[in-house]
Structure formats: structure tokens, C-alpha cells
Amino acid sequence: MNTFDRVKEIIMVTLGCEEDAVTPDANLFEDLGADSIDMIEMAVVIEEEFGLTISNEEVERLTTISNVIQYVDNHQ
């Protein structure tokens, strides 16, 4: 499973959104309805899944799914 598919699964579970809504260009807040608590929860799951640490400042910058995938790929 590639990074996008793994991140997509995490986002679908964390935000409870439909699979077809989770596209690389989707905005986590505007398109998928995430709030700050959702983002913290998602960051924790991503950290566990990929063995990363994401600072609070970085979490605030992760606004699209592409941002999340790029962060994971750059920090693995």
C-alpha cells in the first residue's frame, strides 16, 4: 500500500468521510470538515502508522491531503 492509500484510510476513519471525497487536492478543513481536534487525532495516528513525530506547528500547515502525503514522504 502506498503513502496515499495509507493516509487516505487514516483520513476516512478519522474524519468519517467517504472514499471518493479523499483526493490529493482535497482541503482537510474546507472540503472534508476537519477541525483542530480532528487534526490532532489524525496526526497521532499518522505518527503511529509511519513512525514519525509531527510538531503542532507542522500539523497547522497540513491543510490538504497532498500536504500530508508530502510531509510523510519527506520525513520517513
Secondary structure, DSSP 8 states (H G I E B T S, - for coil): --HHHHHHHHHHHHH---GGG--TT-BTTTTT---HHHHHHHHHHHHHHHT----HHHHHH--BHHHHHHHHHHH-
